[in-house]
Amino acid sequence: MAWRRAVLVGLAFLAAIFVYHTGYLATATAKVLGYGYIFDHWRGPVAHSTIHVGAIETDVYSASRSHFPLLLIHGVNESGNDSPELRTLAEMLAEAGFRVFVPEMVRMTHQNVTPQDIDDVSAVLRSLQSDAGLLCASYGCGPALIAASRPDIREKVRFIVTYGSYFDFTDTLRFIITAPSSPLAYGKWVYMAANADLIHDDGDRISLIAVAKERQNRSAEEWTLGTENLGNEGRAMLRLFESETPDQFDMRLESVPNLRDRITRLSPSRYFPGIKAHLVIVHMESDPSIPSSESLRMAKTAQALGIPYSMTILNMYGHTRPSRPPFGIRSFLHFYLPESLKAMGVVNEICGTRRRMERFLDCRCSCSPTRRRAV
């Protein structure tokens, strides 16, 4: 009878661990999805402070159990690192045991991504002076992945989580310009205005931005501005963004060499052999801003190069903010339940990676010659 009681106690203990872990994952995932008040009460408050890495303002989120550094890179949005969704994600990650660093990517707040952003991500990663994880969203993933491939950094980046990332910027821009527009994605005219900094002539640049704003905010029947006030650079840029087919885009891109060179330098596909970190790749299946095929190509390349990775495609429509159906029995069974389980799997992998990294670092520290002599 004693052995039976011991078995029952053991099973009850394992069941309690399973229930706790499942509850933790469920509430952590709920926080990411915007329903996290239970998680806040469970895990306690998160401290929020701001530091500067050179000129880069960086928010830091930490809780009582926060240890392993994680760099969180936002995408293009007007709010930058102060967007509510980003703060919620940073708080959840801090509550899950990460010390989260969220730099303000100033150019991305103006829908502008440049090679300088790669240097900014690199600078913050170096400032951590430690092994770290990296999580990025949307267009922030290009600079983040490229920074993580640099020889002086790549051995310290232990894992990278990409959400809605592009792989090749040329292919993505071709999609943005030639695909049908969507209310859930930035219009192509926003991107044209954002890259007008490549136009050398001040007057030409101002005229091009005016054309972009009119076309972004009015229907085609109301457009009054055209090429009459544009010089050669401005006209070439406008013609590119007026492309209707992929072939037109490819031909006209050659007439805009500054933009062609910029998007080439910002394409992680060119730097992927330098990636050493474990990849956790997540994308929505129907993404009107960056097609999920970009993440699928990333996963295929990782497999070919022997880079460890996981791939999760969420059966959702949208970019970083999904469009959700009205809640009901059918939508619960076919959307909310299965997609929440997928999201829980991603959260579990991120948290599991953090635990493995902390054990690895503890072991490396305890086994180092300096530590052994100190003991």
Secondary structure, DSSP 8 states (H G I E B T S, - for coil): -HHHHHHHHHHHHHHHHHHHHHHHHHHHHHHHTT--HHHHHHH---EEEEEEETTEEEEEEE-TT--EEEEEE--S-TTGGG-HHHHHHHHHHHHTTEEEEEE--GGGGGT---HHHHHHHHHHHHHH-S-EEEEEEGGGHHHHHHHHTSTTTTTTEEEEEEES--S-HHHHHHHHHHS---TTS--HHHHHHHTGGG--SHHHHHHHHHHHHHHHHS-GGG----STT--HHHHHHHHHHT--SHHHHHHHHTT-HHHHHHHHHT-GGGTGGG--SEEEEEEEEE-SSS-THHHHHHHHHHHHHT--EEEEEEEEEESSSEE----SHHHIIIIIHHHHHHHHHHHHHHHHHHHHHHHHHHHHHHTSHHHHHH-
